[in-house]
Amino acid sequence: MPPRKDPDASANVPSFYGAELRYRRELAGLTLEQLAEGSFRGIPFLSQIERGERRMPLDLAQHVDKVLGTDGFFERRCEDARKARQSGHAEYFADVAEMEKDAETIEEWAPMLVPGLLQTAPYTRAIVRAAMPRAAEDEVEEKVNARMGRTALFDSADPPKFWAILDESLIRRPTLPDEPMAELLEHIAQLIRRTHSILQIVPKTSATHPFMMGMTKFMTFTDAPPVVYTESLHSGQLIDYPALVKQYRESYDLLRAAALSPEASLAMIETAAEDYRHGKPRD
């Protein structure tokens, strides 16, 4: 058996509290399975928290304090971890942004908005402003910069394998004026080609398909179980329960079959970009 790798408690706030959680759990003589019992959280989730890879949510902090008798320590400190990890992202997305960096594969279904990893700054700015009409300019720009920063993972030494499925309405709906819309679509096509990623379009002629709902993201890892992230307005949920992840996986695989081929999808995006460039009407 390889030696256990202890987390570096000095790396960041989540790592500090992850190391403390492991120390308190082992001091109490409990296994991860025993600590997880009654928490409605999986063992992999607790393991990732101990390694500093995820923040501790409030419900789990309350459970841990009760089981370990830590007098509210983790409940009081989980907010510190949240602030340390947020960095311009919505609170419910902070963990996902961190996990993307370590993912082996990232697969997305985007029915309403272009996935964040494919967005341009003008597109991000437009949708953030639409969602937060009263926000100050610096708050909007903080979110734009955070989203643009996520794309650095494509230039890492070992980038994730990326696969996105988009609804055709995303390229037909003029979220921006013609010129920036053309730039957005050209950016998407260029990024997909440069990174050897895969993109598919679900055409408007597809009346029904398995994922007629909100945005969904799958991530797999070399040393951790896969997760699913689902998002709706002002909220998001990470799912690691194996049976439920499997159900989402099967639906996503059926969605691939309903989508156009990667070649036809890229051709559709590039044609739409040309139409925006020349002011042609979109179907």
N, C-alpha and C positions, 0 to 999 in steps of 0.2 A: 504494500500500500504506500503511495507517495506521501511525503510529509505534508501535514496540514499547513496551508498558507494563511497566516493571520493577516487581517486587514491593517493598513497603516492608519492608525487613529489620528495622525497629524495631517492627513491629506486634505480633509475638508470636514464640515460639520456632520454630514451623514455618516462618514467613516468613523468619526469619533463616537457617535451614538450607536453605530452598528457594533463597534468593538466593545462598548459598554454593555450592550444587550447580550452579546455572547458571554462576556465575563459574568454577568448576573445570572444568566441561565445555567451556566456550568457550575457556578457557586451553589445554585439551588439543586444541582444534581438532576436537571431535566434535559431530555432530548428535545430536538426541534419538533418532533411529532407530539410530544407531551405538551410543549408550550403552545403549539398551534391548536390543540384540541379545544373546541368551543369558541374559537375566534372567527370562524367563517373565512379563514385565510389558509392557503396551501403552504406546505412545508417549503417548496421552492421560493415562495414569496418571502418567508421569514429568513431563509438562507441568504437571499440577495440583500435584505436589509442589514444582516450581520456583516456582509462584505462591503457595505457602504454604497451599494449600487442602486438602492431605492430609498426614498424617505419613508419614515414610519407614519402611516395615516392615523388620524385621531382615534378611530375605533379600536385599532390594534394597540395603540399606546395605552389606552384605558384597560384593555384586556391584560396586557403585559404587566402593568402596574398592579393589577389585582392578583394575578397568579404569582408574581415574584415578590409581592409585598414591598414595592419600591416607593410607596407613599406619593404617587403622582409625579415621579421624576420624569418618566417618558412622556406623559401627557403634557407637562409643562415645557418640555424641550422639543417636541415634534414641530412646533411652530418655527423654531430656530432653523431646523433642517429645511423646512419649506421655503423660508426666505433665502437660504443659501443656494437653493437649487433653482429658484424661479427664473431669474435672469432675463426678464422681459417676456417670458411666456406666461400664458394663463396658468393659474395654480394647478388645475387638473391635468395640464399637459407637461408639467415640468419633468416628471419622471420619464415620460416618453421621449422627450428631447435628449435626455441623458442616455437612455437605452439605445437610441438610434446609432450612437457612436460605436457601440459594441456589437451591433447586430450583424449576423452573417447574411441574412436576407431580409428585405423589406418589401412587402407587397401591399398595394393600396387599392381601394375602391372609392372613387370620388364621384358621387352623383350630382353635387351641387356646387362645389368649389374646386378649383385646380389644387392638387396636393401641395402642401407647403414647400416640399423639396423641389418642386418644378416652377414655383412662382418667380416673377420678377418684382423688383421693388415697387414700381407703379401699381401693379396689380394688388400686391399686399397692402399698400397704402390705401387703395380704394376700398377694399373690403373691410379693413380695420376701421376706417373712417365711417363706413356705412353701419358697422356694428356698434361703434362708439362715437356718435355724432357730437357729444359734449366733451370729448377728451381733449386735453391740451396737446399742442403740437409735439412737445418733447415726449409725451407718453406714447403717441402714435409712432413716432420715429424709433422709440425704444423697441417697440414690437416689430417694426419693419426690420431693424438691424438684427434682432434676435432670430427672426425667420430667415433672413439672408445668410446669417452665420451658420445655420444648420447645413447648408449645402457644402460646407468645407469637408464633410465626410466623404464626398465623392473624390476628393483629391488626396485622401489618406493612403498610406502604404497598402492597406488591405480593405478597400471599400466594400460595402455590402452589395450583394446582387439585388438590383431594384426592378420591380415589376409593378406597373400601374395600369388600372383599368378606369377609363373616364367615360362619363355619359356624353353623348354627342352634343347635348345642349350647352355644355361648357365652352365649346368652340364656336357655337352659333350665337350665343347670347353676348351682345356687345357691352361687356362690363366696363370697358375703357373706350376712348375714341379710337378710330380706325388704326392710326399709326401705332400707338402702344399695344393694341390688340394684336396687330401683325407681329410686333416685336416679341410679345408673350408667346405666341404660337411658334415662331421661329426659334425662340430660346428653348422651348420644350423639345422640339424636333432635334435641335443641335445637341442638347444635353443627353437625350436618349441615345443618339448615335455615338457621341463621344465616350460615353460610359458603357457602351454595349449593353444597355438596359433594354427592357421590353415594355412596350406600351400598346394597349388595345383600346378601341373605342366601342362602346355599346351603341349601336345605331338607333336612331329614333323610330325605325321600323320595328324594333323589338318591343312588342306590346307588353310582355311580362318577362320577368327574369327573377332569379332567386334572391336578389339583393335590392328590392325596391324599398330602400330605407336610407338611413344616414351613412356618413363616411365610416369606413372600416379599414384598419391597418393591421397587418400580420407582421410579426418579427420572430425570427429564429436566431439562436445563439449557439456557439460551439460548446459552451460549458453550462448552459442553463436551459430549462424548458421553454417552449414557444409561448408567446402571449398574443392576445388580440386586444386592440384598442378600438373602441367605438366612440363616436362623438356626435353630439347634437348641440343645439343652441345653448351656449353658456355652461356646458357640462361635458364631461368625458369619463369613460370607465375603462380601466385595465382589467382584462380577464385572463386568469391563468389556470382556471379549473379545467383539467385535461378533457373531460367529456364535452364541455361546452366549446372549448377551442376546436375540438374535432368537428363538431357540428358546423361551426363557422367556416372551417377549412373546406368541408364538403360543399357548402353553398358557394364559396369563392371559386372552387374548381368548376362548378356548374356555370357560374357567371363567365368564366373564360370561354366556355363553349358557345355562349350567346353573343360574344363579342366578335368584332372583325379581326382578321389576322393582323399581326404586327405590321406587315408591309402595307396592307390596305389602310391601316389606321394612321401610320405616318404620312402616307400620301394624302389622306383626307385633311390632316392638320396643315401640311405644307400648302395644299390647294386653298384652304381657308385663309391662311396667312397672305397668300397672293391676292385673294379677293379683298381682304381688308386694305392691303397696300393700294389697290386700284379703285377702291370705293364701290366694288360690285355688291349687289344685294346678296345676302346669305339666305339659303333655303330655311 
